[in-house]
Amino acid sequence: MSGGPISVSSRGGVDSGSGGAICRLLAVATFLVSLRSAVSDWVGNQKKAFMSDLLNSKVSAQSLVDVLVERIEAAIVGGDLQPGSKLSEQGLAVSLGVSRGPLREAIRRLEGRKLLERTPNIGVRVARLSLKDLHEVLQIREALEGMACGLAAKKMTDAELKGLADLLEQHQQQKSVQEGTGYYQESKDFDFHFRIVKGSGNERLIQMLCEDLYYLLRVYRYKSSTKPGRAMKALREHKEIVAALIRRDPVAAEQKMRQHVSNARLYVEELLKEEAASDVVAEPVLLKAKPASPGALGKELARKRKSAVR
């Protein structure tokens, strides 16, 4: 045979050129098999990792009842639903665009938080403290929060203290604080006082201040901040408390907190006396916000779930 490429011989043999092509095809086939195996392994590992994340990551999605509780609680704290005013279950259901089933469950939860009170044959009203009761409760709060703040000065981590300072920066951006019309804090981890009490590490103090008294006192804390000049002053007092905590000075931290709570007590007592003197009567109010359409809360719930995933 000559040295040039030849196809198939008359006797059925395969020349050297065709043999090379077959080798290349076999190599490609082997590579594809290996690639398929590698892809299959990778997909399997990704699936395992995904399932592990599903089982190990915390669930933070909210139910419709959770959203209703947040909405009504904010209306109570913000003054849209005044202390002593009667709740119209039917009116709230229409205003919020929900059925009465989940609304009733939300009302039961708020009764548990002492924000609503149910009287047989009368109905549900927003909880109200007498001036005497409020004075006594705020005196207790002054002593207990002062103690918690002193403990927090020794127990909170540097990261927690930085988070506290960052939280105040967020509060300072509130339009109502800058205009002096109020200082609203969301509940739990978005609440300056809540974080400090948690930072004390004392479970008994946490139970008394973050459970038994927490929700009802939020109403009066916000009310005190609506008095002219109080919002910015309260923010400055918060910053002085954080400065004492960062210095790890438990004595100064306790003193600053006690003074802050005492100031808030004087403001809210003065405000309530003014209301009593002017014969202010709490009328039943639904929500100042525009009534929600039937699907509005569903959309809000979906938005919250999407944010939680992020």
Secondary structure, DSSP 8 states (H G I E B T S, - for coil): --SS---B-TTS-B-HHHHHHHHHHHHHHHHHHHHHHHHHHHHHHHHHHHHHHHHHS------HHHHHHHHHHHHHHTTSS-TT-B--HHHHHHHHT--HHHHHHHHHHHHHTTSEEEETTTEEEE----HHHHHHHHHHHHHHHHHHHHHHHHHS-HHHHHHHHHHHHHHHT-HHHHHTS-----SGGG-HHHHHHHHT--HHHHHIIIIITHHHHHHHHHHHHTSTTHHHHHHHHHHHHHHHHHTT-HHHHHHHHHHHHHHHHHHHHHHHHHHHHTT--------SS----TTHHHHHHHHHHHHHH-
